[in-house]
Amino acid sequence: MQRRTCFIVGGITGVVILTAIIVTVVVLVVEKNEENTNSNGCSIYPFEHAWSPFVVISGTSDFLYPLPGENVLRFDSQQSVDVLCPGRNILLNNINSNQSVLSGYCLENNTFVINKAQIDWPNMDCTNYPWRTARYTGATCENNGLDIEIGFDTGDNRFLRSMSICFDPVLQVAHYTFINQTASINQRALNTPRPSWLQGSGFYDIGTVTNLYLRANQRRTINSLIGLNETSTLFIEDDTNYFLSRGHQTARSDGFYPAQQNATFFMMNIAPQWQTFNGFNWNQIEIDVRDYAEDNAVDLWVWTGVYGVATLPHQETGEPVELYLYVNSTENRKALPVPEVYWKVAYNPITERGVALIGVNNPYYQTYTPLCNDISDQLTWLKTKNSDQEQGFCYACSVDTFRRVVTSMPNISVSGILL
C-alpha cells in the first residue's frame, strides 16, 4: 500500500473580521548595531533578554513589530509607552518592582524614564515569560463555533490578543485559528525553549486531552474503530512518523515574541495530524506563508483550519471508517476527529488578494479528490512538493471556490489570487 497524501488550495472569499484580533503595527525599526545612535528618539532590540517585557504605546493593546527586514523597535523622543510583564513582575536594574505594568516615556537611545528614574532597556526584564491566557470572549463564530482569544491579560483591563480560535464545543476541535502575520516575522525570536502544553479551563469535557494523543492510546482507539487488535502497529507505528501528532493550526514559528510562541501551546490550537505530513509539506506551507509576508513587506491575515474526517478501511468489511481520538461507547459520543485536510488561507487586507493552501491529512490515501480547482501552478512562491506522497500531497485553490465547500472559513472580500 502506498502512503502519503496532502494538498493545497488557492484564493478564497469570505468576511468576518474579528476586530479585536486585527492589530495595526506602527513601530519603526533600526538594526541592533544602531541601537545607541538614534539621537532623536529611542531604539531597542526587543529580545534583549529571554524574558524581556512587551513595550506598547501607552494605553494600547497592540503588539509592536519592527519594519520588514529589521529587528529593532524605534520610538520618538518623549513617546509615552507602557512596559508590560503580564502575570509576572517587572525587574528594573535587577530590582523587583512588584508591578506587571509600568508607564514611562522615551528619553534617548535605549533609555526610558520609568517612575521618574532613567532606566536603560537592557536593565528591564520580567521575572519569567509573560503568562499566556486563553478565554472565551462570549462571541460566536462560524458553524456554531465559540470564539476564544489567546494572549496576555495585563491586569489593567487590557488584553493583548495573539490569536483567535473558532472552537467547536461538540467535536472539541477548532474550526480555525486566526492571526495577523507581521511582515517582520522572519526577525522573530529563535531557539526559545519549548513550553508545556496547556489545556485551559472550561474548554474540554473529554478529560485530559494530551493523554488521547499518546501513541499507545491513539493506537488503541484507532484500532478498535477499524477492527484491529489494540496493539497492532499496522497504521500507528512505533519509532516512525506514522502516528498522529499534536498538529498546530497556528504554528509556533508564527509568533514573533517568545511569549507569543508559547501561546500557541494551548490544546485548542491543535488537531490530530499525521506526522508524515506535519513535518514535511505542511511545514513547508507554513514557511512559505511567512516568507511571502517578509518578501513582499506585507502584514497578512492568516486563517488556519481543518475540515472533514479522515478514514481508514475496516479490516473485515473494507468499508471506510471515520477516525476519532475520543470514543465513548457508553455515551455514544465521538470527538477529536482526525481531520481529512488541513487548510490555510493567506490574505493581503490591502489588496484583498488571497489564496487557500490545503493538505490531505492521511498518508494511507493513495489518491484524493481535491475540494476545489487546483491553481498551485500559479504560485511561484509555493515550494511544496505537491505530488510527493512521502511528504504529503498538496494543492492550492482560490478562496471563493474553497469557501463553497469549507463553510467554516469566514466570508471575506477577495479581489484575486495572492500571487
Stockholm file with secondary structure:
# STOCKHOLM 1.0

chainA/1-419         MQRRTCFIVGGITGVVILTAIIVTVVVLVVEKNEENTNSNGCSIYPFEHAWSPFVVISGTSDFLYPLPGENVLRFDSQQSVDVLCPGRNILLNNINSNQSVLSGYCLENNTFVINKAQIDWPNMDCTNYPWRTARYTGATCENNGLDIEIGFDTGDNRFLRSMSICFDPVLQVAHYTFINQTASINQRALNTPRPSWLQGSGFYDIGTVTNLYLRANQRRTINSLIGLNETSTLFIEDDTNYFLSRGHQTARSDGFYPAQQNATFFMMNIAPQWQTFNGFNWNQIEIDVRDYAEDNAVDLWVWTGVYGVATLPHQETGEPVELYLYVNSTENRKALPVPEVYWKVAYNPITERGVALIGVNNPYYQTYTPLCNDISDQLTWLKTKNSDQEQGFCYACSVDTFRRVVTSMPNISVSGILL
#=GR chainA/1-419 SS CCCCCCCCCCCCCEECCCTTTCCCCCCBCCCGGGTTCCTTEEEECTTSSTTCCEEEETTCCCCCCCCTTCCCEEEETTCEEEEECTTSCEEETTEECSCSEEEEEEEEBTEEEETTEEEEGGGEEESSSCCCEEEEEEEEEGGGEEEEEEEEECSSSCEEEEEEEEEETTTTEEEEEEEEECTTGGGSCCSCCCCCCBCCSSSCSSSCHHHHTSHHHHHHHHHHHHTCCTTCCSSSCSSSSCSEEEEESSCGGGCSSHHHHHHTCBGGGEEEEEHHHHTTHHHHHHHHHHHHHHHTTCCEEEEEEEESCCEEECTTTCCEEECEEEEETTTTEEEEECCSEEEEEEEETTTTEEEEEEEECCTTCSCCCCSSCCCGGGCTTCCCCTTCTTTCCEEEECHHHHHTTCTTSCEECCCEECC
#=GC SS_cons         CCCCCCCCCCCCCEECCCTTTCCCCCCBCCCGGGTTCCTTEEEECTTSSTTCCEEEETTCCCCCCCCTTCCCEEEETTCEEEEECTTSCEEETTEECSCSEEEEEEEEBTEEEETTEEEEGGGEEESSSCCCEEEEEEEEEGGGEEEEEEEEECSSSCEEEEEEEEEETTTTEEEEEEEEECTTGGGSCCSCCCCCCBCCSSSCSSSCHHHHTSHHHHHHHHHHHHTCCTTCCSSSCSSSSCSEEEEESSCGGGCSSHHHHHHTCBGGGEEEEEHHHHTTHHHHHHHHHHHHHHHTTCCEEEEEEEESCCEEECTTTCCEEECEEEEETTTTEEEEECCSEEEEEEEETTTTEEEEEEEECCTTCSCCCCSSCCCGGGCTTCCCCTTCTTTCCEEEECHHHHHTTCTTSCEECCCEECC
//
